[in-house]
């Protein structure tokens, strides 16, 4: 159902803006804010679920479980980070199957070796282009719903340079990827050139304080980009807010002075749907 919605968004005018969610509640907040899609960030999940950096420590089953939890509270499509498929081609097949079963609308697969790194970290290493092509073909073969979207990401820009990144992007498109994601271009000129070279739908990644310029969605759309993700924005904002609260509590021995920066108790219960749950409870009595 959600894959069909995402496929429809891909085929109609307008760029898809997908803020990053790191748990089910942040996913719900994104939908409540009016966005048409959510991006499940591996970087954010690694921080939220196990409190560790994004260096390939979360397993496929942990990622699929978190995706299932998000899908359960959403009526808009979830685009999910699938890292490097968690192994070889057979691992990719199982990953796609588990993500589909979870109700996820799209999987993003990258061409890094194990263990992987966040796209804006140093020290990344790549698998050979032919190996990633095989993984994409495996993902295409594994999906049961033709609407399930396969996004191929290359991290080659930081490792081998711009030309290899675009060559890989073209090869991954030929292998059957629905959307191409060239990670961490380092200038507006590079981003515009990518759109001229690759004719498939493109995804852009807006990481605050990362390697890529932060641009408005409308500008990206004018170049030909179809999806723009903001994987860490909510995570960073929430982290800053919690740090500020804790610093105030530590200093003042009370939260009274910080209440104006918080959602009210009643408002939060409304947002999270308490009344609807109570209504359902009463129907069953």
Secondary structure as UniProt FT lines:
FT   HELIX           2..11
FT   STRAND          16..21
FT   HELIX           24..32
FT   TURN            33..34
FT   STRAND          37..40
FT   HELIX           42..45
FT   HELIX           46..50
FT   HELIX           60..72
FT   STRAND          77..81
FT   TURN            83..86
FT   HELIX           89..101
FT   TURN            102..103
FT   STRAND          106..110
FT   TURN            119..120
FT   HELIX           129..142
FT   TURN            146..147
FT   STRAND          149..154
FT   HELIX           156..159
FT   HELIX           162..174
FT   TURN            175..176
FT   STRAND          179..182
FT   TURN            183..184
FT   HELIX           188..197
FT   STRAND          201..205
FT   TURN            208..209
FT   HELIX           217..223
FT   STRAND          225..230
FT   TURN            231..232
FT   HELIX           233..252
FT   HELIX           256..261
FT   HELIX           265..271
FT   TURN            272..273
FT   HELIX           274..283
//
